[in-house]
Structures are given as C-alpha cells and as structure tokens.
Amino acid sequence: MTTAPTARRILALSAGLSTPSSTRMLADQLSRESAAALGAGGGEVVVETVELREYAHDITDALLTRFPSERLARVIEQVRAADAVIAVTPVFNVGPSGLFKMFFDALDMELWKGRPLLLGATAGTARHSLAIDYAIRPMFGYLKSEVVPTVVFAASADFGADTEGQADEQPLAVRVRRAASELATMVRARTGEVAAAAEASADGGEVGPTAGESDGVATTDTAGGGSGLDPEFADFVPMGTLLGKG
C-alpha cells in the first residue's frame, strides 16, 4: 500500500534588525520562489520563517550557558525538521550581522551537515556584494552545509530605492528564481536518495554488506595473497618489519 508523500519543509531565517527590513523582504522572495519551484512537480511545501531578532536574548543566553531556552529549542527543532534552509543576513563591516553569526555559533555544528541551504544578503550598496562569498559562504563550508551555487545579494536599489547605478545588472527576481530552482533540485536529489535507501531497506530488510564485507567484517581478498588488502597494496610491508622489530 502506498502512503501519501510527506510535505517538504523550508525554513527561512532572517537576521534583519528592523521592521520592515530589506532582509526580511529578500527572505520572503526566496521562500516564495523556492516553494513554487519545489512544489512544481506536485506535493505540499510548508514554509516557516523565523525572525532571529525576536530570539536575540535567547541566543545570547544559549552562548553563555550552552543550554537553549524553550523558545530557542523550538527553533532548533524547526531547523532539524527542515528539508532546506534559507538564511539571509544584512552585511555590516564586510561581514554578516553579529546576530546572524551568534545564532549559528549557538547551535550544534552537526545540525547543518549536509543540509541544503540557500544564502542571501542585503546591504545599502552593491559595494558589499563580495562579502557573501568571502565572509559568509566559507562559514557554511566549515559547517559542511550543501550551499546552492547561486547566492543572492540585494542592494537597496534592487528594491526600488533611488540609487542610480547601484542595482545589479540582472534583475533581482531573475537571480531569486535561479537560486530557488537550484535549491529545489538539491532538495529533490537529497530526498530521492533517502527514499531509495528507505525503499531498499523495506524490500530487503537491512542493506546487505558490500563487496569485501560480511556482517561488518572485511573478508579476505584472494588477489591480495590472503592479506585482505587491495591488489595494489599486496606488497605492503609493515613499518615494524622495516625497522627490524617484526
């Protein structure tokens, strides 16, 4: 009997410090286009948005005590349940806002490993656009997140502010759609791998051992002279033997 597919979940994290904020506006655009791209093939998509400024005290307390408050713990569970995360920050002094960085410092690193993530950043002028590649993307490389190739930077002019010559040559909507499409592709690939593994497990119980293994124990490789080594290492000599201690 087939079961109905579960809804895919997108969590948007906005580190804007004001209301309204261009950071939240960009987060909403990215969320809307990502949900549309992910739901294009059918299936429900749930989008949740978290304004990090509303958790500023909770984040600070978590950094000081290493224990999240009940409110922050709910956000952590939202991250854990998300199929993809959209993270958007304003750029200050050629880097992300302190609030943005503190949030990721307060959470367990393993939470981000392999998680599809779309990055966005905002600033007053396009002069800050390189910050997203030099100061923000490397942080998520360290966290081992799967960052989509296209990151979206938006200056004030991209939202219609009267700043002649400061808007990106390519319209913001085009960049947003491209990034959203990449995120949707990444999520489908990831959930497809999980589904295939689950189906294999359901059909045959536990996944059988791979070649050269039996119940977790490596079998002897006859081509390696019974040493259990690959053929190219068949002539390997232990260091103890080389030092005359064998």
Salt bridges, closest charged atoms under 4 A:
ASP28 OD1 - ARG24 NE 2.84
GLU48 OE2 - ARG9 NH2 3.45
GLU51 OE2 - ARG24 NH1 2.96
ASP58 OD1 - ARG71 NH1 2.52
GLU70 OE2 - ARG74 NH1 3.47
GLU77 OE2 - ARG80 NE 3.35
ASP105 OD1 - LYS101 NZ 2.84
ASP133 OD1 - ARG137 NE 3.11
ASP158 OD1 - ARG175 NH2 3.03
ASP168 OD1 - ARG175 NE 3.98
